[in-house]
């Protein structure tokens, strides 16, 4: 739900224009947008599962802000990442000739965004409800230019983007996994949850690999991966791993699966990645994955593979190697 947005519109404080497009940044599938004119909305949502759910309801949904569009109003639902949140507010301000509403929970950092905006713009008094706030200000000037990305962020030669996983540096778990991979991975390999492409670039140093499939649900991360993995053997798939259908049976799957969709750990995400990996591997195929040491993946691996071992690790992470996937009866 978005009760704060509804209150802002109903009270007349956030005045919607009578015509022109309205941008909505980072909407979720459970947001109630019925207070906004559906036929004029352009929804910006880079995450594939949310994108699909919203688009299925008939909305004009885009994975990134169209460079050629301007808007008469905008709504920004704050994402979790502070840097990404500021970027979204800055993008909304730059692309909008009209009011920009910012809506977020306290746990999303709405208070710090409001405090920072008061130094750069003239936001309204906030609407406070349901452990969060909504407020609005006039877009259309350069006051928030410092919140826009200055250019590509390079980390040890890799392009990253605000809000993607490990945007500020190579993830130590992924680095550990890359070091543990065997010399031979096979002809066809999948990198599930490929992010901005660090693991994929390491996989492609293995000469035996003829095709590598990067599967990533975050459009921003996959855009970075396309720049970081410049190799004709690489194929890029903007997709939710849990529903992606591999074009061929894989010889190997490599992954550093996510275990957060909100703020608390959800091991079932990694378990779903394991099930997906088992389903796309050939009968002699192998899974190589890294996980935080406390996450309970061994039981799921034993259900889906004939052989499971901890191949490497340290006090924080474990490298799990599983081979010979089981074919579960339906």
N, C-alpha and C positions, 0 to 999 in steps of 0.2 A: 504494500500500500504506500501511498504518498499523501498522508493526511495533511502535512504541512503545505504542500503545493495546493491542495484543494482549498485549504483555509485562505491562503494568499490570494487565490483567484476569486473565491466567493465573497471575501470582504472588499474586493475592489482595489486592494493595495497594489497587487501585481496586475496592471492593466494590459490586457492582451490587445494587439492591434487588430483592426477589422479585416486586414488583408495582408498578404505576404507570408513567406515561409517562417516556420518556427523550428529552431534546432533543439534537440534534446540529447545531451551528452550522458553516456553511461547509464541508460535506463536498464532496469532489471525486469524480468518477466513478471514479477509480482507487483510492479508499480501500477497504480491506477492512474491512467492518463486521460480519463474520460472528461476532465475539465478542459482539455485542450482540443482544438479542432483537428480531427484525425487527418483530414484531407490536405492539411497544410504542414504537417509534421515531417521532419527529417530526423531520424533517430540514429545517433552515432554510437555503435556498440561493437568493439573489436573482438569480443569473446564469442567463439562459435556457438556453444550451447545456448547462451542467452540470445544471441542474434537469431538463431533458428526459431526459438520459441516466440520472439517478438514478431518476426517477419511472418510467421504462420497466422498471426492475428490480423494481417492485412496492412501492417504499417510499412512505410517506406524506410527501410533500415539499411544503413551503410556501415562498412567496417572502419571507415576513416572519414574525416571531414572533407567534403568535396572542395577542392581549391577554387572552383569557379562559382561558388554559391555565396550569397549574402542573405542575411536573415533580419526579420523585423522584431524578433524576440528570441530568447534562448532560455533553456533550463539546463542546469548542470547538477546532476546527482553525483555527489563526491565519491570517487573510487577510494580504495584503501590507501594507496600510495600517495604520500604528501606531494611528491614531485609531480606525479601524474595529475593530481587534483589541481594544483596550481596551473599546470599546462592547459588543462581543460577549461578552467575559468578564463585564462588568458586568451585561448583560442576563441571562446564564446564572445568575449569582449571585442576582439579584433574583427570578428565576422558579423557582428550584430549592430544594426542601426536602430536601437531600441532597448528595452529593458532586458536585463539578464538576471534570472533568479538562480540562486545557489541553495541547494537543499542537502542536508546531511545530518547524520547522527553525531552525538558527542564522540563516540568511539571512532568516527571517521575523520575527526579533526576539524569539525565545523567551527569551533570556537577560535582556533588559531587562524583559520582562513578569514574569519570575520575581523579579527583584530588586525591582521595584515592588510586587509582591504581598506580599513578605515584610514590607513596612512596614504593610500594611493587613489582612492575614489570616495564617493559619498553614498555608502550603502544605507538602505532603509533600516528602521528599527526591526529587529528580528521577530519572526513568528516562532514562538517556542511551543513545541508539542511533541509528545512521544519520545522523550529523551534526545531531542535534536532541535535544530533551528533551520529556518528558511529566511532569506532576505534577498533584496534585489538592488541593482544599481544600473546606471545608464551605460550601455556599451557604445562602441563607435569611436573611441579615441585610443591613444597610444599609452595611456597611463599604466597599463599592465604589460607593456612590452617586455619587461624583465622576467615575466613569468613564462614567456614563450621560449622554446628551445633555441639556443644560439646557433646550433648546427649539429652535426653528427657527434655523438659521444664515442670516443675510441678507448677501448680497454685492451691493452696488450695486442693492438692491431685488429680488434673486433669492434664492429659497430653495435651499439646498444641503444635503447630508448627508454625514457621514463616510464615506470610502472611495470616493465617486464621483469621476469624473475632474474635475479642476480645482475641488475642493470649496472651496478657499480664495480663489478669485478668478476673474475672467473670463479664460479662456485667451487669450493674445495672438494665437495663430494664428487662433482663431475670430473675434476682433475684426477682424483684418486681412481675413479672408474676408468678413465682413459689410459692411465698407466697400467691398469690390471688386464686390459684386453689382450687376448692371445694374438699371435702373429697372423693366424688364419681365422677369418670370420665366415668365409663363404662368399658366394656370388651375389646373393640378394640379401640386403640388410635393411632393417627399419630402425629409425631413431624415434621412439615414441615420446611425445612431449619434448620436442627438439629445441624449444626455446629459440635463442638467437644464433644457434648453430655451432657452439663450441665443440660438443661431442662429435657432431657430424664431420667437422673438419678433421678431427683426429681419426675417425673411422676411415675416411677416404685416403689416409696415408697407407692403408693396408692394400697392397697391390691386387689381391685376389678379388676385392669388391668391384663388381661390375655395375651395380645399381644400388642406390641408397635412397630410401624414402623418408623424408622428414615430415613428421606429422605433429602439428602444433595447433592448439585451439585459439591462441592469442595472435590476432592478425598483425599487431605491431611487432611482436617478436618474430613472426615469420617473415615480415618485410625486412627486418635486420638480417635474418638468416640468408635471405636471397642475396644480400650484399656480401655476407661473410663466407658463403660456400659457393664459390664460382667454379663449378665443376660440372661437365656435361653428364656425369653419372648421377647427379642429384636430382630428385623430383620432390616438389614441395606441395604439401597438402594442408590446406587450412581446414581442419576437421577436429572433432572430438574423438579422441582415441577410442572411446567406448563404443562408438558407432561406425568407425572407419572400416571399410572393406579393402583389404590388401589386394592389389592387382595380380600378384603372384604369391606362391608360398615362399616364405622367407627361410634362409639358412640361419640367420641370427637376428635377434632383437636386442638392442642396447637401449637402456632407459634409466633416467633419474626421475622417477614419477613424482608428481605433486602429492602432497598429503594435507593441503589446506584448500578449502573453497571459501571459508569464512575466516574467523579468527581462531577457531579451535581445530585441533588435529582431527582429521577424518581418515583413518587408515583404509577405509573401504575404497577410497580413490585409487590408492596404490594396488589394492586387491583387484579392482576392476581392470587396471592396466595389465596385471599379471594374467588375468583371464583372456584379455584381448591378445596378448603376446602368444599365449599357448595356442589360440585359435588360428593364428596366421603363420606359425612355424611349420615346416615340413617335419616328417616323422623323426628325422635325425637332427633337427634344429636345436639351437641353444639360446637361452636367455641370459644376458649379462645385465645386472642391475645394481644400483647403489641405493642405500637407504640409511636413515638415521638408525643408530643401533637399537633404540628402544621400540621401533615399530615392528608389529607382529606379523611379518609376511611369510615366515617359514611354513606355517600350516597350510596357507593357500598355495604356496609353491608345491608342497608335497601332494596336494590334491590334484594339481594340474600337470606335474612332471614326474617322471620315473626316478630321476636322479637330481638331488639338490645338495649343494655344498656352499660353505662360506669360503670363497677363494682368496680373499684378502680383506684388509680393513685396518682400522685404528680405534682409538677409544671413543670416537664420535660416529663413525660410519662403518658399514659392512658392505662388502662386495659379494653379491649372491650370484652363483652360477647354477642354472637349472637346464637340464637337457632331456631329450626324448619326451616331448609333450604327450599327455594322455588324451585320447579322444573320448570325451564324455558321452555316454548314451543319452539320447533325448527321450 
